[in-house]
Amino acid sequence: MINLSELDNNQKTSLANSAFLKSCRGESTDHKPIWLMRQAGRYQKEFQNIRKKVSLLELCKRPDLVSEVTLLPVQQLNVDAAIIFADILLPLDAMGAGLSYVEGKGPVIENAVSSLADMANLKTIEPNDLNYVMDAIKLTRQNLKADIPLIGFAGAPFTLVSYLVEGGSTRDFKKTKLFMYKQSDVFHALMETISEFTWRYLNEQINAGVQAIQLFDSWVGCLSPSDYKQFVLPYSKKIFDNVKKSTTSISHIPAIHFATSSYGLLELMREAGGDVFGVDWRAPIDNAWQKIGHDRAIQGNLDPHVLFADKKMILEKTKEILRATKDKHGHIFNLGHGVLPATSVDNVKYLVEIVHDLGGNK
Ligand code: CP3
């Protein structure tokens, strides 16, 4: 097992000069970098074959399989970064919330939280309760091409609390919002506990060998800017501040701040922190970038459904994004949300190819 500090200087230099990390820093690159959220998943038959043998939770706890699955998209698609295969809900499993993934239904939390007493039943967790993630990072860093950065990640407190309170996926976030308004003290206490854990968890991932981190606040776009400011911003800010503080000695590890439906929140998300902002397709990427400010990098924002269309449409929609980000440094091409399960691998490969071919200056 190696640690980042054990990477030799040549490798550190080639990683630092990768198109992905240069773009995170807003520097010019020889080609436009691209990686895809959920780039390892059910749309790949190799992944399906592994999933026939083990459940998602078992997979996440097997560093050998995690490493194999993490490398798949790098080998198959030629993407510019790998993301460690894990799930944002793993801390809830360690807390004893009764996490399972149910076919056709998604994540289910058996011990959903609706009171202070429910919260008190959750275990206090430490990053080393998820040591299997750190082991997987160390192994993957060893197996990954020397010039491909590895991204670590965590769920943001609001998004994790929404799963804890709803007991699974939701469309309207009704329980979460009522909990936030009517039991604000318990809501704040949960946000505090989760944010304290999260910055330490991300720092452990950095120590284990990732070159960038992403905070997934996937569902925070359901909130008004005022509620974001009051109920979320201080906790996300604490995470970015603390991750930053402890990484300056290692060399700067860029932090990506991602949410969907976030157009009305972008200025506040910037205030919370992050070097790169992940945005979805609900706003034109140049407008979003304008709001964030061009002194920060941007990531996105193709609608994942475009990958179900024919190549002509994929090309057209991709060119729109390339045109809107042309002549600026600091754009990392990605989807606006994860790759969908039935996506054609061929179309994903095509997307990576055209971004690499045309991304520079067309
Ligand atoms: O991007 C990657 O390749 C890394 C792997 C990854 C997974 N989950 C694996 C996974 C990442 C980055 C995540 C993050 C995640 N998980 C988010 C944030 C991103 C987003 O989509 O908003 C969220 C909200 C979750 C929670 C979660 N996990 C849901 C809602 C589901 C079910 C959705 C589905 O597609 O069925 C999961 C399960 C999950 N996590 C799968 C994968 C590959 C599908 C598992 C399977 O059945 O094989």
Residues whose N, C-alpha, C, O or C-beta is under 5 A from the ligand:
A	BS01	CP3	L36 M37 R38 Q39 A40 G41 R51 L56 I83 I84 F85 A86 D87 I88 G106 P107 F216 S218 G338
